[in-house]
Amino acid sequence: MKKKKRIPRFETEAEEREFWRTHDSFDYLDWSGAESVVLPNLKPSTRSISLRLPLSMIEELKLLANKKDIPYQSLLKVYLAERLKEELENSPAQSFGNC
């Protein structure tokens, strides 16, 4: 087995991030004993967006959400996630690079 290189000391996280962006960890770490880890309680990163919807659609969404006793924004996310899953499962893989 090839001898591994010594990992340098870093002054900042940015310096370390740049190092690992430009270097292969295989040269520095022995991954043969690595174990897979599952982190089920991590929340996905989110980003706030601005979405314009007709007022009537928002009111209908609020009515449905009220019946389910959840915020309408949460219901909208559920509907969007369900539809995305459906589309991805039922459609052949497509490139969206030209959208």
C-alpha positions in Angstrom: 0.0 0.0 0.0 1.3 3.4 -0.9 2.3 5.6 2.0 -0.2 8.4 2.7 0.8 12.1 2.7 0.5 14.1 5.9 -2.5 16.4 6.1 -1.3 20.0 6.6 -2.5 22.3 9.4 -5.0 24.9 8.3 -5.4 28.5 9.6 -9.0 28.8 8.5 -11.9 26.7 7.3 -11.7 28.5 4.0 -8.1 27.4 3.6 -9.0 23.8 4.4 -12.0 24.0 2.0 -9.7 25.2 -0.8 -7.1 22.5 0.0 -9.7 19.6 -0.3 -11.2 21.2 -3.4 -7.9 20.9 -5.1 -6.5 17.7 -3.6 -7.7 14.1 -3.6 -8.4 12.7 -0.1 -7.2 9.3 -1.3 -3.6 10.6 -1.2 -4.1 11.5 2.5 -6.5 9.1 4.1 -6.9 5.3 4.2 -10.6 4.8 3.2 -10.4 0.9 3.4 -11.7 0.9 6.9 -14.4 3.5 6.4 -18.0 2.7 7.3 -21.1 4.1 5.8 -23.1 6.3 8.2 -26.8 7.2 8.0 -27.9 10.5 9.6 -31.7 10.3 9.5 -32.4 13.4 11.5 -30.6 15.9 9.3 -32.9 18.5 7.8 -32.2 19.4 4.1 -31.0 22.8 3.3 -33.7 25.2 2.3 -33.8 28.4 0.3 -36.5 31.0 0.4 -38.1 31.9 -2.9 -40.7 34.3 -4.1 -43.6 32.8 -5.9 -46.5 34.7 -7.4 -49.8 32.8 -7.3 -53.3 34.0 -8.1 -55.2 35.1 -5.0 -57.9 32.6 -5.6 -55.4 29.8 -5.6 -53.9 31.0 -2.3 -57.3 31.2 -0.7 -58.2 27.7 -1.8 -54.8 26.4 -0.5 -55.5 28.1 2.8 -58.9 26.5 3.1 -57.5 23.0 2.4 -54.6 23.6 4.8 -57.0 24.8 7.5 -59.0 21.6 7.1 -55.8 19.6 7.6 -54.7 21.9 10.5 -51.3 22.8 8.9 -49.8 26.0 7.5 -50.7 26.6 3.9 -47.0 26.9 3.0 -46.4 23.4 4.4 -49.3 22.0 2.4 -47.9 23.6 -0.7 -44.5 22.0 -0.1 -46.2 18.6 0.4 -48.1 19.0 -2.9 -45.0 20.1 -4.8 -42.9 17.2 -3.4 -45.6 14.7 -4.3 -45.8 16.0 -7.8 -42.1 16.1 -8.3 -41.8 12.5 -7.1 -44.6 11.4 -9.5 -43.0 13.2 -12.4 -39.6 11.7 -11.7 -40.9 8.2 -11.3 -43.1 8.3 -14.5 -40.9 10.2 -16.9 -37.8 9.1 -18.7 -34.7 11.0 -17.6 -34.5 14.3 -19.4 -32.0 17.1 -19.4 -33.3 20.5 -18.2 -30.2 22.4 -19.3 -32.1 24.3 -21.9 -34.9 25.5 -19.6 
